[in-house]
Amino acid sequence: MGCIRIKDITEYLCDPLKKALKDEDPYVRKTGALCVPKLYEIAPQLI
């Protein structure tokens, strides 16, 4: 979902992203970490 760069869905991306960053699986955490800069680029006020 982080690749979808539409401002309307950024609010819906925050909760799953927070969960991904705290997940036990390192691959899920890595993917979440890579999504943070993409989200910041679209909506810096959310970060």
GROMACS elastic network, one bead per residue, 0.5 to 0.9 nm:
[ bonds ]
;  ai    aj funct       b0    kb
    1     4     6  0.54904   500
    1     5     6  0.85158   500
    1     9     6  0.89912   500
    1    13     6  0.72733   500
    1    35     6  0.85679   500
    2     5     6  0.70884   500
    2    10     6  0.85999   500
    2    13     6  0.75311   500
    2    17     6  0.88718   500
    2    32     6  0.84952   500
    2    34     6  0.85044   500
    2    35     6  0.53435   500
    2    36     6  0.82350   500
    2    38     6  0.66349   500
    2    39     6  0.69460   500
    3    35     6  0.78502   500
    3    38     6  0.75139   500
    4     9     6  0.82282   500
    4    10     6  0.88450   500
    5     8     6  0.88950   500
    5     9     6  0.81666   500
    5    10     6  0.79640   500
    5    38     6  0.79810   500
    5    39     6  0.80337   500
    5    42     6  0.67894   500
    6     9     6  0.59394   500
    6    10     6  0.68641   500
    6    42     6  0.76787   500
    7    10     6  0.53898   500
    7    11     6  0.80059   500
    7    42     6  0.65686   500
    7    43     6  0.72019   500
    8    11     6  0.71019   500
    8    12     6  0.83569   500
    9    12     6  0.53224   500
    9    13     6  0.64750   500
   10    13     6  0.50198   500
   10    14     6  0.67524   500
   10    39     6  0.71284   500
   10    42     6  0.78507   500
   10    43     6  0.73078   500
   10    46     6  0.84054   500
   11    14     6  0.57032   500
   11    15     6  0.81076   500
   11    46     6  0.79028   500
   12    15     6  0.66691   500
   12    16     6  0.77402   500
   13    16     6  0.57709   500
   13    17     6  0.60657   500
   13    18     6  0.87613   500
   13    39     6  0.84693   500
   14    17     6  0.50953   500
   14    18     6  0.62084   500
   14    19     6  0.87755   500
   14    39     6  0.87047   500
   14    46     6  0.78158   500
   14    47     6  0.88187   500
   15    18     6  0.51857   500
   15    19     6  0.64136   500
   15    20     6  0.86800   500
   16    19     6  0.50889   500
   16    20     6  0.60961   500
   16    21     6  0.86983   500
   16    32     6  0.88734   500
   17    21     6  0.62184   500
   17    22     6  0.88008   500
   17    32     6  0.58567   500
   17    33     6  0.85117   500
   17    35     6  0.77588   500
   17    36     6  0.80141   500
   18    21     6  0.52659   500
   18    22     6  0.66298   500
   18    23     6  0.88711   500
   18    32     6  0.79848   500
   19    22     6  0.53021   500
   19    23     6  0.61787   500
   19    29     6  0.88459   500
   19    32     6  0.86537   500
   20    23     6  0.50951   500
   20    24     6  0.86846   500
   20    25     6  0.87945   500
   20    28     6  0.58020   500
   20    29     6  0.55008   500
   20    30     6  0.85864   500
   20    31     6  0.78205   500
   20    32     6  0.54396   500
   20    33     6  0.84075   500
   21    24     6  0.88351   500
   21    28     6  0.72871   500
   21    30     6  0.77191   500
   21    31     6  0.83411   500
   21    32     6  0.54572   500
   21    33     6  0.66278   500
   22    25     6  0.87946   500
   22    28     6  0.87610   500
   22    29     6  0.66898   500
   23    26     6  0.74178   500
   23    28     6  0.64815   500
   23    29     6  0.60182   500
   24    27     6  0.88725   500
   24    28     6  0.78291   500
   24    29     6  0.76455   500
   25    28     6  0.54123   500
   25    29     6  0.65037   500
   25    30     6  0.87983   500
   26    29     6  0.50301   500
   26    30     6  0.60387   500
   26    31     6  0.85431   500
   27    30     6  0.50553   500
   27    31     6  0.61436   500
   27    32     6  0.85555   500
   28    31     6  0.51329   500
   28    32     6  0.61550   500
   28    33     6  0.85900   500
   29    32     6  0.50159   500
   29    33     6  0.60715   500
   29    34     6  0.86356   500
   30    33     6  0.50093   500
   30    34     6  0.62550   500
   30    35     6  0.86944   500
   31    34     6  0.51521   500
   31    35     6  0.63998   500
   32    35     6  0.50438   500
   32    36     6  0.66158   500
   33    36     6  0.54067   500
   33    37     6  0.78140   500
   34    37     6  0.64895   500
   34    38     6  0.73453   500
   35    38     6  0.52079   500
   35    39     6  0.62082   500
   35    40     6  0.86528   500
   36    39     6  0.51589   500
   36    40     6  0.61383   500
   36    41     6  0.86703   500
   36    47     6  0.77966   500
   37    41     6  0.61208   500
   37    42     6  0.87710   500
   38    41     6  0.51495   500
   38    42     6  0.66200   500
   38    43     6  0.87710   500
   39    42     6  0.52352   500
   39    43     6  0.59387   500
   39    44     6  0.71291   500
   39    46     6  0.79579   500
   39    47     6  0.76210   500
   40    43     6  0.51883   500
   40    45     6  0.76771   500
   40    46     6  0.72856   500
   40    47     6  0.60913   500
   41    44     6  0.62211   500
   43    46     6  0.58104   500
   43    47     6  0.74966   500
   44    47     6  0.54581   500
